[in-house]
């Protein structure tokens, strides 16, 4: 018998794979949506008093790896989406080298 959290992990893994497919085709918005849905599905909480067996230590490790993969993919794909935007739509003071940073000039020192 499949445990309820096993189905959620399976569904999240499928969503992650769909996100990867969208990313490879350059469809960043749909990829991001799939990763978000996967992360929501991985909120695994067993009701108190449930007779369902909790995940084993190895199973929790697999769940954590899937969570990390989804978070990393989400962050990376958001960055890819922003990089694909025309730079003319971003303020000149923004840089896309790794993360968005504000650049400014320090006032010249008197003297």
N, CA, C and O atoms as a printed pandas DataFrame, in Angstrom:
     atom_number atom_name residue_name chain_id  residue_number  x_coord  y_coord  z_coord
0              1         N          UNK        A               1    0.841   -1.189    0.000
1              2        CA          UNK        A               1    0.000    0.000    0.000
2              3         C          UNK        A               1    0.883    1.249    0.000
3              4         O          UNK        A               1    1.796    1.381    0.815
4              5         N          UNK        A               2    0.594    2.150   -0.921
5              6        CA          UNK        A               2    1.380    3.386   -1.006
6              7         C          UNK        A               2    0.972    4.332    0.116
7              8         O          UNK        A               2   -0.213    4.535    0.382
8              9         N          UNK        A               3    1.972    4.901    0.759
9             10        CA          UNK        A               3    1.703    5.872    1.814
10            11         C          UNK        A               3    1.409    7.229    1.171
11            12         O          UNK        A               3    1.913    7.515    0.085
12            13         N          UNK        A               4    0.601    8.067    1.826
13            14        CA          UNK        A               4    0.162    9.329    1.221
14            15         C          UNK        A               4    1.346   10.224    0.849
15            16         O          UNK        A               4    1.318   10.892   -0.184
16            17         N          UNK        A               5    2.372   10.239    1.678
17            18        CA          UNK        A               5    3.513   11.099    1.367
18            19         C          UNK        A               5    4.287   10.563    0.170
19            20         O          UNK        A               5    4.914   11.344   -0.546
20            21         N          UNK        A               6    4.262    9.254   -0.066
21            22        CA          UNK        A               6    4.946    8.691   -1.234
22            23         C          UNK        A               6    4.326    9.214   -2.531
23            24         O          UNK        A               6    5.040    9.516   -3.487
24            25         N          UNK        A               7    2.994    9.319   -2.560
25            26        CA          UNK        A               7    2.318    9.859   -3.735
26            27         C          UNK        A               7    2.720   11.312   -3.943
27            28         O          UNK        A               7    2.969   11.735   -5.072
28            29         N          UNK        A               8    2.785   12.073   -2.859
29            30        CA          UNK        A               8    3.160   13.494   -2.974
30            31         C          UNK        A               8    4.581   13.642   -3.500
31            32         O          UNK        A               8    4.853   14.523   -4.315
32            33         N          UNK        A               9    5.478   12.794   -3.043
33            34        CA          UNK        A               9    6.865   12.847   -3.528
34            35         C          UNK        A               9    6.905   12.462   -5.009
35            36         O          UNK        A               9    7.611   13.094   -5.795
36            37         N          UNK        A              10    6.155   11.432   -5.389
37            38        CA          UNK        A              10    6.097   11.032   -6.789
38            39         C          UNK        A              10    5.543   12.131   -7.679
39            40         O          UNK        A              10    6.057   12.382   -8.769
40            41         N          UNK        A              11    4.490   12.782   -7.207
41            42        CA          UNK        A              11    3.906   13.900   -7.960
42            43         C          UNK        A              11    4.900   15.053   -8.081
43            44         O          UNK        A              11    5.023   15.665   -9.142
44            45         N          UNK        A              12    5.609   15.345   -6.985
45            46        CA          UNK        A              12    6.590   16.441   -7.001
46            47         C          UNK        A              12    7.735   16.128   -7.958
47            48         O          UNK        A              12    8.214   17.013   -8.667
48            49         N          UNK        A              13    8.169   14.888   -7.978
49            50        CA          UNK        A              13    9.236   14.488   -8.895
50            51         C          UNK        A              13    8.779   14.658  -10.347
51            52         O          UNK        A              13    9.551   15.118  -11.189
52            53         N          UNK        A              14    7.534   14.291  -10.643
53            54        CA          UNK        A              14    6.994   14.465  -12.000
54            55         C          UNK        A              14    6.919   15.951  -12.362
55            56         O          UNK        A              14    7.250   16.333  -13.484
56            57         N          UNK        A              15    6.489   16.785  -11.419
57            58        CA          UNK        A              15    6.428   18.232  -11.671
58            59         C          UNK        A              15    7.822   18.794  -11.931
59            60         O          UNK        A              15    8.003   19.636  -12.812
60            61         N          UNK        A              16    8.806   18.328  -11.164
61            62        CA          UNK        A              16   10.187   18.780  -11.374
62            63         C          UNK        A              16   10.652   18.418  -12.784
63            64         O          UNK        A              16   11.270   19.235  -13.466
64            65         N          UNK        A              17   10.358   17.207  -13.211
65            66        CA          UNK        A              17   10.748   16.772  -14.562
66            67         C          UNK        A              17   10.038   17.596  -15.636
67            68         O          UNK        A              17   10.641   17.940  -16.653
68            69         N          UNK        A              18    8.755   17.913  -15.414
69            70        CA          UNK        A              18    8.038   18.780  -16.360
70            71         C          UNK        A              18    8.701   20.160  -16.408
71            72         O          UNK        A              18    8.849   20.754  -17.476
72            73         N          UNK        A              19    9.092   20.652  -15.244
73            74        CA          UNK        A              19    9.799   21.938  -15.190
74            75         C          UNK        A              19   11.097   21.894  -15.976
75            76         O          UNK        A              19   11.432   22.840  -16.688
76            77         N          UNK        A              20   11.827   20.796  -15.846
77            78        CA          UNK        A              20   13.074   20.645  -16.601
78            79         C          UNK        A              20   12.812   20.672  -18.106
79            80         O          UNK        A              20   13.578   21.266  -18.864
80            81         N          UNK        A              21   11.731   20.027  -18.531
81            82        CA          UNK        A              21   11.371   20.004  -19.948
82            83         C          UNK        A              21   11.043   21.418  -20.438
83            84         O          UNK        A              21   11.481   21.829  -21.512
84            85         N          UNK        A              22   10.267   22.151  -19.638
85            86        CA          UNK        A              22    9.946   23.542  -20.004
86            87         C          UNK        A              22   11.219   24.384  -20.091
87            88         O          UNK        A              22   11.377   25.197  -21.002
88            89         N          UNK        A              23   12.116   24.178  -19.137
89            90        CA          UNK        A              23   13.359   24.962  -19.135
90            91         C          UNK        A              23   14.175   24.698  -20.407
91            92         O          UNK        A              23   14.664   25.630  -21.046
92            93         N          UNK        A              24   14.315   23.419  -20.763
93            94        CA          UNK        A              24   15.093   23.068  -21.959
94            95         C          UNK        A              24   14.508   23.690  -23.222
95            96         O          UNK        A              24   15.237   23.960  -24.176
96            97         N          UNK        A              25   13.198   23.919  -23.235
97            98        CA          UNK        A              25   12.573   24.531  -24.410
98            99         C          UNK        A              25   12.540   26.056  -24.305
99           100         O          UNK        A              25   11.981   26.725  -25.175
100          101         N          UNK        A              26   13.133   26.608  -23.248
101          102        CA          UNK        A              26   13.194   28.062  -23.085
102          103         C          UNK        A              26   11.934   28.667  -22.492
103          104         O          UNK        A              26   11.778   29.888  -22.488
104          105         N          UNK        A              27   11.039   27.838  -21.996
105          106        CA          UNK        A              27    9.790   28.303  -21.410
106          107         C          UNK        A              27    9.984   28.448  -19.896
107          108         O          UNK        A              27    9.533   27.609  -19.117
108          109         N          UNK        A              28   10.663   29.525  -19.499
109          110        CA          UNK        A              28   11.074   29.703  -18.107
110          111         C          UNK        A              28    9.889   29.897  -17.164
111          112         O          UNK        A              28    9.900   29.381  -16.046
112          113         N          UNK        A              29    8.874   30.629  -17.597
113          114        CA          UNK        A              29    7.727   30.883  -16.713
114          115         C          UNK        A              29    7.020   29.581  -16.330
115          116         O          UNK        A              29    6.675   29.376  -15.166
116          117         N          UNK        A              30    6.810   28.712  -17.304
117          118        CA          UNK        A              30    6.156   27.437  -16.985
118          119         C          UNK        A              30    7.065   26.549  -16.140
119          120         O          UNK        A              30    6.585   25.818  -15.274
120          121         N          UNK        A              31    8.377   26.608  -16.385
121          122        CA          UNK        A              31    9.321   25.836  -15.564
122          123         C          UNK        A              31    9.219   26.290  -14.106
123          124         O          UNK        A              31    9.151   25.469  -13.191
124          125         N          UNK        A              32    9.211   27.593  -13.909
125          126        CA          UNK        A              32    9.117   28.140  -12.552
126          127         C          UNK        A              32    7.815   27.701  -11.890
127          128         O          UNK        A              32    7.808   27.337  -10.714
128          129         N          UNK        A              33    6.731   27.734  -12.629
129          130        CA          UNK        A              33    5.431   27.313  -12.089
130          131         C          UNK        A              33    5.460   25.848  -11.657
131          132         O          UNK        A              33    4.930   25.501  -10.602
132          133         N          UNK        A              34    6.073   24.994  -12.463
133          134        CA          UNK        A              34    6.158   23.564  -12.122
134          135         C          UNK        A              34    6.970   23.352  -10.845
135          136         O          UNK        A              34    6.585   22.551   -9.993
136          137         N          UNK        A              35    8.091   24.065  -10.706
137          138        CA          UNK        A              35    8.917   23.918   -9.500
138          139         C          UNK        A              35    8.175   24.398   -8.263
139          140         O          UNK        A              35    8.273   23.785   -7.200
140          141         N          UNK        A              36    7.432   25.494   -8.398
141          142        CA          UNK        A              36    6.645   25.987   -7.261
142          143         C          UNK        A              36    5.626   24.938   -6.823
143          144         O          UNK        A              36    5.473   24.670   -5.631
144          145         N          UNK        A              37    4.934   24.350   -7.790
145          146        CA          UNK        A              37    3.940   23.326   -7.458
146          147         C          UNK        A              37    4.599   22.116   -6.801
147          148         O          UNK        A              37    4.049   21.537   -5.864
148          149         N          UNK        A              38    5.767   21.740   -7.289
149          150        CA          UNK        A              38    6.490   20.614   -6.690
150          151         C          UNK        A              38    6.829   20.912   -5.231
151          152         O          UNK        A              38    6.667   20.055   -4.361
152          153         N          UNK        A              39    7.299   22.127   -4.969
153          154        CA          UNK        A              39    7.653   22.495   -3.595
154          155         C          UNK        A              39    6.438   22.493   -2.680
155          156         O          UNK        A              39    6.524   22.060   -1.531
156          157         N          UNK        A              40    5.312   22.972   -3.180
157          158        CA          UNK        A              40    4.091   22.951   -2.372
158          159         C          UNK        A              40    3.685   21.517   -2.038
159          160         O          UNK        A              40    3.210   21.245   -0.935
160          161         N          UNK        A              41    3.868   20.610   -2.978
161          162        CA          UNK        A              41    3.517   19.218   -2.754
162          163         C          UNK        A              41    4.436   18.505   -1.785
163          164         O          UNK        A              41    4.082   17.462   -1.236
164          165         N          UNK        A              42    5.620   19.071   -1.572
165          166        CA          UNK        A              42    6.586   18.425   -0.679
166          167         C          UNK        A              42    6.458   18.873    0.766
167          168         O          UNK        A              42    7.306   18.546    1.596
168          169         N          UNK        A              43    5.413   19.613    1.072
169          170        CA          UNK        A              43    5.139   19.981    2.460
170          171         C          UNK        A              43    4.490   18.758    3.113
171          172         O          UNK        A              43    3.268   18.614    3.121
172          173         N          UNK        A              44    5.331   17.889    3.653
173          174        CA          UNK        A              44    4.867   16.596    4.158
174          175         C          UNK        A              44    4.701   16.656    5.673
175          176         O          UNK        A              44    5.670   16.743    6.427
176          177         N          UNK        A              45    3.460   16.609    6.081
177          178        CA          UNK        A              45    3.136   16.586    7.502
178          179         C          UNK        A              45    2.106   15.490    7.720
179          180         O          UNK        A              45    1.030   15.508    7.122
180          181         N          UNK        A              46    2.438   14.552    8.564
181          182        CA          UNK        A              46    1.492   13.476    8.867
182          183         C          UNK        A              46    0.591   13.930   10.005
183          184         O          UNK        A              46    1.073   14.479   10.995
184          185         N          UNK        A              47   -0.715   13.707    9.874
185          186        CA          UNK        A              47   -1.631   14.100   10.947
186          187         C          UNK        A              47   -1.291   13.375   12.245
187          188         O          UNK        A              47   -0.888   12.212   12.239
188          189         N          UNK        A              48   -1.462   14.082   13.347
189          190        CA          UNK        A              48   -1.217   13.455   14.646
190          191         C          UNK        A              48   -2.169   12.286   14.826
191          192         O          UNK        A              48   -3.354   12.393   14.508
192          193         N          UNK        A              49   -1.668   11.193   15.325
193          194        CA          UNK        A              49   -2.484   10.014   15.538
194          195         C          UNK        A              49   -2.614    9.149   14.292
195          196         O          UNK        A              49   -3.322    8.142   14.305
196          197         N          UNK        A              50   -1.934    9.535   13.216
197          198        CA          UNK        A              50   -1.995    8.753   11.984
198          199         C          UNK        A              50   -1.253    7.444   12.183
199          200         O          UNK        A              50   -0.200    7.406   12.820
200          201         N          UNK        A              51   -1.806    6.373   11.635
201          202        CA          UNK        A              51   -1.120    5.086   11.745
202          203         C          UNK        A              51   -0.219    4.849   10.535
203          204         O          UNK        A              51    0.353    3.770   10.380
204          205         N          UNK        A              52   -0.097    5.858    9.687
205          206        CA          UNK        A              52    0.773    5.760    8.518
206          207         C          UNK        A              52    2.231    5.841    8.961
207          208         O          UNK        A              52    2.590    6.668    9.800
208          209         N          UNK        A              53    3.059    4.982    8.395
209          210        CA          UNK        A              53    4.483    4.973    8.743
210          211         C          UNK        A              53    5.157    6.235    8.206
211          212         O          UNK        A              53    4.946    6.633    7.061
212          213         N          UNK        A              54    5.965    6.845    9.053
213          214        CA          UNK        A              54    6.721    8.020    8.630
214          215         C          UNK        A              54    7.845    7.589    7.704
215          216         O          UNK        A              54    8.250    6.427    7.705
216          217         N          UNK        A              55    8.352    8.537    6.907
217          218        CA          UNK        A              55    9.498    8.207    6.055
218          219         C          UNK        A              55   10.696    7.774    6.902
219          220         O          UNK        A              55   10.906    8.273    8.008
220          221         N          UNK        A              56   11.467    6.846    6.367
221          222        CA          UNK        A              56   12.700    6.428    7.033
222          223         C          UNK        A              56   13.740    7.529    6.857
223          224         O          UNK        A              56   13.504    8.499    6.137
224          225         N          UNK        A              57   14.863    7.384    7.499
225          226        CA          UNK        A              57   15.948    8.361    7.391
226          227         C          UNK        A              57   16.409    8.504    5.937
227          228         O          UNK        A              57   16.618    9.618    5.456
228          229         N          UNK        A              58   16.564    7.377    5.241
229          230        CA          UNK        A              58   16.970    7.434    3.832
230          231         C          UNK        A              58   15.903    8.104    2.967
231          232         O          UNK        A              58   16.222    8.845    2.038
232          233         N          UNK        A              59   14.643    7.838    3.279
233          234        CA          UNK        A              59   13.555    8.466    2.524
234          235         C          UNK        A              59   13.530    9.975    2.760
235          236         O          UNK        A              59   13.302   10.750    1.831
236          237         N          UNK        A              60   13.770   10.395    4.025
237          238        CA          UNK        A              60   13.841   11.836    4.308
238          239         C          UNK        A              60   15.001   12.462    3.539
239          240         O          UNK        A              60   14.873   13.579    3.038
240          241         N          UNK        A              61   16.132   11.761    3.438
241          242        CA          UNK        A              61   17.264   12.286    2.670
242          243         C          UNK        A              61   16.883   12.491    1.207
243          244         O          UNK        A              61   17.255   13.499    0.606
244          245         N          UNK        A              62   16.147   11.546    0.633
245          246        CA          UNK        A              62   15.690   11.679   -0.755
246          247         C          UNK        A              62   14.738   12.860   -0.917
247          248         O          UNK        A              62   14.806   13.596   -1.902
248          249         N          UNK        A              63   13.853   13.033    0.056
249          250        CA          UNK        A              63   12.908   14.155    0.022
250          251         C          UNK        A              63   13.670   15.477    0.104
251          252         O          UNK        A              63   13.371   16.418   -0.630
252          253         N          UNK        A              64   14.659   15.543    1.004
253          254        CA          UNK        A              64   15.468   16.764    1.137
254          255         C          UNK        A              64   16.209   17.078   -0.159
255          256         O          UNK        A              64   16.270   18.235   -0.573
256          257         N          UNK        A              65   16.773   16.051   -0.803
257          258        CA          UNK        A              65   17.481   16.269   -2.068
258          259         C          UNK        A              65   16.530   16.813   -3.136
259          260         O          UNK        A              65   16.901   17.691   -3.915
260          261         N          UNK        A              66   15.311   16.290   -3.167
261          262        CA          UNK        A              66   14.329   16.780   -4.128
262          263         C          UNK        A              66   13.957   18.232   -3.827
263          264         O          UNK        A              66   13.816   19.045   -4.740
264          265         N          UNK        A              67   13.798   18.551   -2.537
265          266        CA          UNK        A              67   13.526   19.938   -2.143
266          267         C          UNK        A              67   14.653   20.864   -2.596
267          268         O          UNK        A              67   14.398   21.920   -3.175
268          269         N          UNK        A              68   15.888   20.468   -2.335
269          270        CA          UNK        A              68   17.043   21.285   -2.718
270          271         C          UNK        A              68   17.105   21.440   -4.235
271          272         O          UNK        A              68   17.346   22.537   -4.738
272          273         N          UNK        A              69   16.888   20.342   -4.968
273          274        CA          UNK        A              69   16.885   20.417   -6.433
274          275         C          UNK        A              69   15.839   21.405   -6.932
275          276         O          UNK        A              69   16.120   22.220   -7.811
276          277         N          UNK        A              70   14.639   21.334   -6.375
277          278        CA          UNK        A              70   13.567   22.234   -6.819
278          279         C          UNK        A              70   13.889   23.689   -6.489
279          280         O          UNK        A              70   13.662   24.577   -7.311
280          281         N          UNK        A              71   14.417   23.936   -5.287
281          282        CA          UNK        A              71   14.793   25.314   -4.925
282          283         C          UNK        A              71   15.922   25.821   -5.825
283          284         O          UNK        A              71   15.867   26.957   -6.295
284          285         N          UNK        A              72   16.935   25.002   -6.069
285          286        CA          UNK        A              72   18.041   25.417   -6.934
286          287         C          UNK        A              72   17.564   25.678   -8.356
287          288         O          UNK        A              72   17.943   26.678   -8.966
288          289         N          UNK        A              73   16.732   24.783   -8.889
289          290        CA          UNK        A              73   16.212   24.967  -10.236
290          291         C          UNK        A              73   15.358   26.221  -10.320
291          292         O          UNK        A              73   15.449   26.974  -11.289
292          293         N          UNK        A              74   14.533   26.449   -9.312
293          294        CA          UNK        A              74   13.680   27.632   -9.285
294          295         C          UNK        A              74   14.534   28.899   -9.328
295          296         O          UNK        A              74   14.263   29.812  -10.108
296          297         N          UNK        A              75   15.550   28.946   -8.498
297          298        CA          UNK        A              75   16.426   30.124   -8.467
298          299         C          UNK        A              75   17.178   30.294   -9.785
299          300         O          UNK        A              75   17.237   31.397  -10.329
300          301         N          UNK        A              76   17.744   29.220  -10.295
301          302        CA          UNK        A              76   18.498   29.295  -11.541
302          303         C          UNK        A              76   17.640   29.672  -12.730
303          304         O          UNK        A              76   18.071   30.430  -13.598
304          305         N          UNK        A              77   16.431   29.148  -12.772
305          306        CA          UNK        A              77   15.556   29.435  -13.900
306          307         C          UNK        A              77   15.007   30.848  -13.830
307          308         O          UNK        A              77   14.788   31.479  -14.864
308          309         N          UNK        A              78   14.784   31.353  -12.628
309          310        CA          UNK        A              78   14.392   32.766  -12.511
310          311         C          UNK        A              78   15.505   33.652  -13.050
311          312         O          UNK        A              78   15.245   34.616  -13.769
312          313         N          UNK        A              79   16.726   33.327  -12.705
313          314        CA          UNK        A              79   17.851   34.105  -13.205
314          315         C          UNK        A              79   17.929   34.014  -14.728
315          316         O          UNK        A              79   18.171   35.020  -15.394
316          317         N          UNK        A              80   17.728   32.834  -15.277
317          318        CA          UNK        A              80   17.733   32.666  -16.729
318          319         C          UNK        A              80   16.631   33.496  -17.379
319          320         O          UNK        A              80   16.831   34.091  -18.438
320          321         N          UNK        A              81   15.469   33.530  -16.735
321          322        CA          UNK        A              81   14.359   34.304  -17.277
322          323         C          UNK        A              81   14.723   35.787  -17.306
323          324         O          UNK        A              81   14.469   36.470  -18.299
324          325         N          UNK        A              82   15.315   36.284  -16.228
325          326        CA          UNK        A              82   15.691   37.691  -16.188
326          327         C          UNK        A              82   16.795   38.000  -17.199
327          328         O          UNK        A              82   16.800   39.062  -17.821
328          329         N          UNK        A              83   17.720   37.069  -17.353
329          330        CA          UNK        A              83   18.786   37.280  -18.328
330          331         C          UNK        A              83   18.246   37.315  -19.749
331          332         O          UNK        A              83   18.804   37.997  -20.609
332          333         N          UNK        A              84   17.162   36.583  -20.002
333          334        CA          UNK        A              84   16.600   36.536  -21.352
334          335         C          UNK        A              84   15.817   37.807  -21.683
335          336         O          UNK        A              84   15.526   38.074  -22.849
336          337         N          UNK        A              85   15.480   38.584  -20.661
337          338        CA          UNK        A              85   14.778   39.843  -20.911
338          339         C          UNK        A              85   15.738   40.803  -21.601
339          340         O          UNK        A              85   16.951   40.724  -21.405
340          341         N          UNK        A              86   15.210   41.681  -22.382
341          342        CA          UNK        A              86   16.071   42.671  -23.015
342          343         C          UNK        A              86   16.637   43.573  -21.935
343          344         O          UNK        A              86   15.916   44.047  -21.057
344          345         N          UNK        A              87   17.931   43.800  -22.013
345          346        CA          UNK        A              87   18.577   44.636  -20.998
346          347         C          UNK        A              87   18.007   46.049  -20.981
347          348         O          UNK        A              87   18.057   46.726  -19.954
348          349         N          UNK        A              88   17.475   46.491  -22.091
349          350        CA          UNK        A              88   16.922   47.845  -22.142
350          351         C          UNK        A              88   15.703   48.000  -21.240
351          352         O          UNK        A              88   15.310   49.123  -20.923
352          353         N          UNK        A              89   15.098   46.884  -20.821
353          354        CA          UNK        A              89   13.934   46.980  -19.951
354          355         C          UNK        A              89   14.335   47.090  -18.484
355          356         O          UNK        A              89   13.488   47.348  -17.630
356          357         N          UNK        A              90   15.618   46.898  -18.185
357          358        CA          UNK        A              90   16.093   47.002  -16.809
358          359         C          UNK        A              90   16.769   48.346  -16.592
359          360         O          UNK        A              90   17.391   48.877  -17.513
360          361         N          UNK        A              91   16.661   48.899  -15.408
361          362        CA          UNK        A              91   17.383   50.137  -15.133
362          363         C          UNK        A              91   18.886   49.928  -15.321
363          364         O          UNK        A              91   19.401   48.843  -15.055
364          365         N          UNK        A              92   19.580   50.956  -15.776
365          366        CA          UNK        A              92   21.013   50.826  -16.051
366          367         C          UNK        A              92   21.816   50.478  -14.809
367          368         O          UNK        A              92   22.894   49.895  -14.924
368          369         N          UNK        A              93   21.331   50.812  -13.652
369          370        CA          UNK        A              93   22.109   50.585  -12.426
370          371         C          UNK        A              93   22.076   49.135  -11.973
371          372         O          UNK        A              93   22.743   48.787  -10.999
372          373         N          UNK        A              94   21.318   48.278  -12.652
373          374        CA          UNK        A              94   21.231   46.878  -12.268
374          375         C          UNK        A              94   22.203   46.048  -13.077
375          376         O          UNK        A              94   22.371   46.260  -14.278
376          377         N          UNK        A              95   22.831   45.116  -12.418
377          378        CA          UNK        A              95   23.745   44.196  -13.078
378          379         C          UNK        A              95   23.197   42.788  -12.923
379          380         O          UNK        A              95   22.646   42.458  -11.872
380          381         N          UNK        A              96   23.334   41.953  -13.937
381          382        CA          UNK        A              96   22.854   40.585  -13.852
382          383         C          UNK        A              96   23.992   39.584  -13.721
383          384         O          UNK        A              96   23.841   38.425  -14.108
384          385         N          UNK        A              97   25.102   40.003  -13.194
385          386        CA          UNK        A              97   26.248   39.109  -13.015
386          387         C          UNK        A              97   26.069   38.335  -11.719
387          388         O          UNK        A              97   26.580   38.741  -10.675
388          389         N          UNK        A              98   25.352   37.234  -11.779
389          390        CA          UNK        A              98   25.159   36.389  -10.604
390          391         C          UNK        A              98   23.944   36.775   -9.808
391          392         O          UNK        A              98   23.101   35.921   -9.535
392          393         N          UNK        A              99   23.820   38.011   -9.428
393          394        CA          UNK        A              99   22.654   38.469   -8.702
394          395         C          UNK        A              99   22.444   39.933   -9.026
395          396         O          UNK        A              99   23.350   40.599   -9.526
396          397         N          UNK        A             100   21.265   40.432   -8.746
397          398        CA          UNK        A             100   21.002   41.831   -9.015
398          399         C          UNK        A             100   21.662   42.666   -7.932
399          400         O          UNK        A             100   21.396   42.484   -6.744
400          401         N          UNK        A             101   22.517   43.573   -8.347
401          402        CA          UNK        A             101   23.223   44.414   -7.387
402          403         C          UNK        A             101   23.082   45.862   -7.807
403          404         O          UNK        A             101   23.013   46.165   -8.998
404          405         N          UNK        A             102   23.041   46.731   -6.860
405          406        CA          UNK        A             102   22.946   48.149   -7.120
406          407         C          UNK        A             102   24.361   48.704   -7.214
407          408         O          UNK        A             102   25.156   48.546   -6.288
408          409         N          UNK        A             103   24.672   49.348   -8.323
409          410        CA          UNK        A             103   25.997   49.951   -8.451
410          411         C          UNK        A             103   25.844   51.464   -8.333
411          412         O          UNK        A             103   24.863   52.038   -8.808
412          413         N          UNK        A             104   26.795   52.083   -7.714
413          414        CA          UNK        A             104   26.746   53.527   -7.537
414          415         C          UNK        A             104   28.174   54.043   -7.454
415          416         O          UNK        A             104   29.109   53.289   -7.187
416          417         N          UNK        A             105   28.322   55.322   -7.685
417          418        CA          UNK        A             105   29.643   55.955   -7.622
418          419         C          UNK        A             105   29.766   56.669   -6.279
419          420         O          UNK        A             105   28.840   57.350   -5.838
420          421         N          UNK        A             106   30.918   56.505   -5.638
421          422        CA          UNK        A             106   31.168   57.217   -4.389
422          423         C          UNK        A             106   31.529   58.651   -4.721
423          424         O          UNK        A             106   32.202   58.897   -5.722
424          425         N          UNK        A             107   31.093   59.618   -3.897
425          426        CA          UNK        A             107   31.459   61.005   -4.162
426          427         C          UNK        A             107   32.981   61.173   -4.017
427          428         O          UNK        A             107   33.625   60.521   -3.196
428          429         N          UNK        A             108   33.523   62.065   -4.840
429          430        CA          UNK        A             108   34.960   62.326   -4.792
430          431         C          UNK        A             108   35.315   62.966   -3.456
431          432         O          UNK        A             108   34.575   63.802   -2.936
432          433         N          UNK        A             109   36.454   62.563   -2.912
433          434        CA          UNK        A             109   36.918   63.117   -1.633
434          435         C          UNK        A             109   37.443   64.519   -1.852
435          436         O          UNK        A             109   38.182   64.752   -2.809
436          437         N          UNK        A             110   37.084   65.459   -0.995
437          438        CA          UNK        A             110   37.604   66.831   -1.104
438          439         C          UNK        A             110   39.011   66.879   -0.545
439          440         O          UNK        A             110   39.322   66.283    0.486
440          441         N          UNK        A             111   39.854   67.613   -1.266
441          442        CA          UNK        A             111   41.132   67.875   -0.681
442          443         C          UNK        A             111   42.240   67.333   -1.389
443          444         O          UNK        A             111   43.384   67.502   -0.968
